[in-house]
Amino acid sequence: MKAWRVHENGEPREAMRLDEVPDPQPGPGEVLVRVRAANINFPDALLCRGQYQIRPPLPFTPGVELCGEILDLGEGVTGLDLGARIISPASLPHGAFAELAVISAATVLPAPDALDDAEAAALHIGYQTGLFGLHRRAALQPGETLLVHAAAGGVGSAAIQLGKAAGATVIGVTGGPDKAKVARDLGADIVVDRYSEDFVAVVKEATNGRGANVVYDPVGGDAYTRSTKCIAFEGRIVIVGFTSGTVPTPGLNHALVKNYSILGLHWGLYNTKDPQAVLQAHETLTRLATEGSVKPYISERVPLAGAAEAVQRVADGKTTGRVVVVND
């Protein structure tokens, strides 16, 4: 089969190489799938660079989530059917940017019928992260104000839809008019172009000075620091990632004086710490997809041969929504 592999860490377009490798075989507790679509996530770029919290042994295949079709079951696997369309995180070091992949049977979930392969591949990590972040961690309530950074990106676009589904007023922060239009089309009530507007001032004006009840921050850096200037009394800041490349240093005295919470979210931990919660979240997301409340925005569908360049574009912040690698 064909599979992209990283032989030396570096920028995705240089580090990823399309190789011919032997077809994988499922071991005990594993499932062999034909990869129908693989969603690109920012961590894929970090994996290529050797900067992710997980560092697979070289060479490895990146691609952290997929939609696939079950081809074979490993020893001891029950309750799954050959030919079933499923979604799952990939099992590194054998990631999703390949024609075939072996994954853990424990992480397999049914792909929602309401979504096509590319949309289903993009539903899992980003939307699970949003659901856990907004509801389990931040307890977002109807009528509250939600501030979403990088609102036109993959993680931010999911948060917009989930915030609206929860009955919140959503303020999205983007970079540039094209991304602002995407966030607006996704349903954000107010969109701030950070290149020409001050989101702190916009949030204060929109909330009559109260501030945002919840901040959803996959950016870090200055986005986090300035968010503390417009967080409401008993507000919650959810830390999802650091795409800016800068990990902020919170002023805990400021959190004390203004009485807000700083909440970390590493969604992957739930797969081992509380897998039942992941299943329940998937059931919720499937229902929301069926109702039409959430639908991943796929800006690009690229063939397997274009995966390296596509990962580089995501790494460079030049994309909106989700970019998905599809195998025809």
Disulfide bonds with the S-S distance in Angstrom:
none
